[in-house]
Amino acid sequence: MKRLYFFGLLILAITSCATEKPNVSPLSTSFYSEAKKTETETRANSISININENVNAAEITNLISSFPKFKNPEVNEEVNILKYTLQNYLYAIDSDNISGKNKTLKNLEKSYKKIQKLRKHLKKDDNEVLNRYLVRLKTNVTFIEDSINSKK
């Protein structure tokens, strides 16, 4: 009985293990090493932050999706511009587009300042809610920028 159990486990282990075919071509290893070398050189000049695993980027995405609507149409329009700019900022970082990141960061600052001016026309409660969102967004963008600048 033990022997039957042992052979059953052995057959199960052999059939369930995946194996790779060995590559016997001498050309493929040299191409692979050259590709890795150029990838490493490219990575040295890139932003080198993983947006998918970054907590601050995740919170920015959550804030974008949960941003409230206000009674003032000018504020809502500028908030939509801010949300669009934040998405472009995250896409630029994800694709290692440094010039795109810098451009969207400038647009982000313009939109942020414009919203700060428009906040005067909101009720006190709406103003406080908007301020909380803006502070959290600015904090998360600052953390992302600091992590990018510290890796340079």
N, C-alpha and C positions, 0 to 999 in steps of 0.2 A: 504494500500500500504506500509506504514511504517512497519507494522507487518510482511508482506511478505519479505520485504527487510531484516529486522532484523533476521528472521528465516533462510533466505538464507545465511547470513553471519555466523550465528551460526553453521549451518550444514557444511559450508565450513571450518570453524575453527576447528571443531571437527574432520572432516575427514582428514584434512591436517596435524594435529599435530601428531608427532611420539611419541609413548610411549614405554618404556622399561618394560620388564617383571621383576617383583621383584624377587630377588634371596632369597629363603627361606632356603637354605641349610646352616647349621651352619659351615660346613667344608670349604666352599669356601671363607668365609671372613677371616678365620685364614690363609689359604694358601696365600691369596692375601696380607695380612699384612706382612707375612714372606717374600714373594717375593719382596715387596716394600722395606723392611728393608735391604735385601741383595743387592738390586739394589742401594740403597742409599750408602751403605758401599763401593760398587764397584766404584761408581761415585766419591767418595772422593779420591780414588787413581788414577783416570783417568785424561786425559788431559783436559776434560770439555770445549771444544770449538766446536761450531757448524760450520762446514766448509760450509754448504749450505747457511748459512746466513752471512758469514764473507766476508766483502768487499775486503779484501786483498787476500783471496783465490780466489775470483772471478776474480780479476785483474790478478793474476798469471795464471789462466786458460786461460784468454783472451790473455795474452802475449805468452803463449805456442802455442796457435792456430794461432797467427798472426806473429810468428817469421819469419823474412825474410831468404832467401837463399843467400849465399855468393859464390863468385867465387872460394874461397879456399876450397878444399874438406876436409882438416883436420879440418878446423873451422866448417864446416857443420856437420862433424861426431861428433865432441865434443859438438856442440849445440844440436844434437839429443840425446846424452847421458844426457846432462843437462835437456832437456825437459822430458825425461823418468824419471830421478831422481826426478824432481819436481812433476811429477804425483804421483810417489810412496810416496813422502813426504806428499802430500795432502791425499792420501789414508790411510797412517799410522795414521795421525792425526784424520781422520774421523772415523777410527776403534779403536781409543784409544790405539794404539800400540806404547807404549813409546820407547821400544827398537828398533823397526822398524823406528820410527821417528829419533832417534839419529843416527842410521846407515845411513839412507838416508841423513841426515844433513851433516855427514862426507863426503859422496860421493859427495854431492852438493858442498861442499867447494873444494874438489879435482878438480872437473870438472870446477868450476869457475876459479880456479887458472890456470888451463891448458889453458882455453880460453883466459885469460889475457896474457899469454905468446904468444899464437898464433895470437893475435891481431896485432902484429908488422908487419905481412905479408899482412895485408889488406890495401886497398886504404884508403885515409883520410875520404871520405864520408862513406864508409862501416864501418870503425872503429868507427865513431861517432854514427852511427845507432846502432851498436852492443853495444857500451858503454851505450847508453840510455836504451836499453832493459835490460842490466845487472844491471844497477843502480836501475831500477824500480823493477826487480825481487828481488834483495838483500834487498831493502827497504821493500817490502811486506813480505818477509820471516822474516825479523827482527821484523816487527810489530806483526806477528803471534807468534813468539817466545816470545816476550815481553808480549803479552796477555796470553800466556800459563804460563809463569813464574810468572806473577802477581797473578794468581789464585791458585797457590800452597800454 
